Each structure stands twice: as C-alpha cells, then as structure tokens.
C-alpha cells in the first residue's frame, strides 16, 4: 500500500467581491472580512489497488479573518482507466 501525505499553505486575495465582500454571519449580522486570507490544507492519497486511489483532505481557509470560521473536508475515489505508452 502506498500512502502519500500532502500539506498545502497559501495566501489568497479576493480582489473582486460581490457587495464589497459583505457576508451574513451565523449571528445574523453583516460582516465584511478582509480581502486577504491565509489557508491551510492537509490530506493524503492512498493507492488501494493497481489503478484505484482514494484521496482525503481537510482544510481551514479562514485564518486572519475575525468573526469567520470556515472548515472544509473532501473524500474522492478515482480509477485509472487508460495508461498511455509514455512515448
């Protein structure tokens, strides 16, 4: 079994934002978070069989945003259906 870990960090700027970036928060107040945000994602890919892989990842894309707490996660299964000759 082959396991490949993956960690990604980045900085994002939302230079075009509808309504100047204003969002409705969970406390039902309008908030205007910064256009800049830091993000961090981590996960892994596992080779289950010769041509079958599973990817799992989780992230927190709202560092540096006061009043904004966003988390996300994903799971994907992929099957290689064609392999080229490599020429």
N, C-alpha and C positions, 0 to 999 in steps of 0.2 A: 504494500500500500504506500502510495506517495502522497505526502501532505506538504503543501506549500503555504506558509503564512504570508500575510500581506498587511502592511500598515501604511496608511497614507495621511499626510497632513497638508493643509493648504490654506491659502488666504483668498477670499472671494470679495469682489466688489460688484454690487448690483447697481450699475450706472443708469439703467433705465428701469424705473419702478412705477407701477400704476399708483395713482393717488399719492405721489411723493413718498411711497413706502409705508403709508399708514395701514395698520392692521388692527383687527378687533381681537383683544386678548381674552383669556379664559375668564377674567373678572369683568368682562363686558365693557371694557374701556378701550378707547382707541390709543394705540401706541405707535410711535414712529421710531423703529430700531435704526441703528446706524447702517449705512450702505455697505460698510466693511464688516466681514465676519470671518472667524477662523473656523476651520473644520478638521475633524479627526475621524478617520475610519480604520477599522481593523477587521480582519477576517482570515479565511483560509480556503484553499481549494484542495479537494481530496480526489484522487483517482481511484474509483471504485472497481473498474474493470479496464480492459484494454482500451476501450473507446468511450467510457462513461465517467463523467465527472460531476461532483457536487460542489457548489460554492456557497459559503455562508459568510455574511458580513454584518457589521453593526457600526453605527456612527453617531456622532454628536456634532451637528453642523451649526450650532449657535453659540460658540464661545465668543465672548466680547459683546454679547447682546443682553443688556439688562432687561429683565422682565420677559425674556423669550427663552423657552426651554424646549428644544426640539430634539427628538431621538428618532432614529430610523434603523430598520433591520431588513435583511433580504436573504432569500434562500433560492438557489437556482440549480436545476438538474440539466445537464447537457449531454448530448450523444453525438459523437463524431460520425458522420455518415459518409464522408468521402475524404480520402487522403491522396493528395497529388503525388506525382512521381519525383518531385524535387529537382527537376532539371532547370 
